[in-house]
Amino acid sequence: MNELQRWAAGTSSIVPSKDERQHNRAVANLVRETKFAGLKVDAEAALTGRIMERAVDIDQYRKSLAGNDETLNMVLTRIELGFVEKAQRVQKNFGSEFPL
């Protein structure tokens, strides 16, 4: 048992005192909040990965459409950058506390 587990365990008595019950509730809440925070991090990582995958797909698609036409490439690049900007807004509105 590590130090954190010892702190969380409290004492074991047949009839827990009011302090023990409060301690147990606080520990349960902390565990729940920690799991939720981890889930949010995992969700944001998944969203970020998806945005990056789509950005790569769109970039490759732009290149295949434009070919050697520099003017078309510039027009499509502007559209692609619009996607990137919107994806960043989606990521930020998702709850990211990381600066863009």
FENQUIHU-V587672 format. One record per residue. RES is the residue in one small letter. SS is DSSP state (@ for helix, = for strand, . for the rest). PHI is phi in radians with two decimals (none if undefined). Layout:
# FENQUIHU-V587672
res = (RES	RES)
ss = (SS	SS)
phi = (PHI	PHI)
This chain:
# FENQUIHU-V587672
res = (m	n	e	l	q	r	w	a	a	g	t	s	s	i	v	p	s	k	d	e	r	q	h	n	r	a	v	a	n	l	v	r	e	t	k	f	a	g	l	k	v	d	a	e	a	a	l	t	g	r	i	m	e	r	a	v	d	i	d	q	y	r	k	s	l	a	g	n	d	e	t	l	n	m	v	l	t	r	i	e	l	g	f	v	e	k	a	q	r	v	q	k	n	f	g	s	e	f	p	l)
ss = (.	.	@	@	@	@	@	@	@	.	.	.	.	.	.	.	.	@	@	@	@	@	@	@	@	@	@	@	@	@	@	@	@	@	@	@	@	@	@	@	@	@	@	@	@	@	@	@	@	@	@	@	@	@	@	@	@	@	@	@	@	@	@	@	@	@	.	.	.	@	@	@	@	@	@	@	@	@	@	@	@	@	@	@	@	@	@	@	@	@	@	@	@	.	.	.	.	.	.	.)
phi = (none	-1.49	-1.05	-1.09	-1.14	-1.12	-1.11	-1.26	-1.15	1.15	-1.88	-2.03	-2.27	-1.09	-2.01	-1.19	-1.29	-1.03	-1.08	-1.14	-1.12	-1.09	-1.06	-1.08	-1.12	-1.09	-1.11	-1.07	-1.12	-1.10	-1.07	-1.09	-1.12	-1.15	-1.09	-1.14	-1.07	-1.10	-1.10	-1.11	-1.10	-1.10	-1.14	-1.16	-1.10	-1.13	-1.10	-1.09	-1.06	-1.12	-1.06	-1.12	-1.05	-1.16	-1.09	-1.13	-1.03	-1.17	-1.11	-1.13	-1.14	-1.01	-1.08	-1.22	-1.24	-1.32	0.99	-1.70	-1.45	-1.12	-1.14	-1.09	-1.04	-1.14	-1.11	-1.19	-1.12	-1.08	-1.15	-1.07	-1.12	-1.09	-1.07	-1.07	-1.08	-1.15	-1.08	-1.14	-1.14	-1.05	-1.08	-1.14	-1.22	-1.22	2.11	-1.11	-1.79	-1.50	-1.21	-1.56)
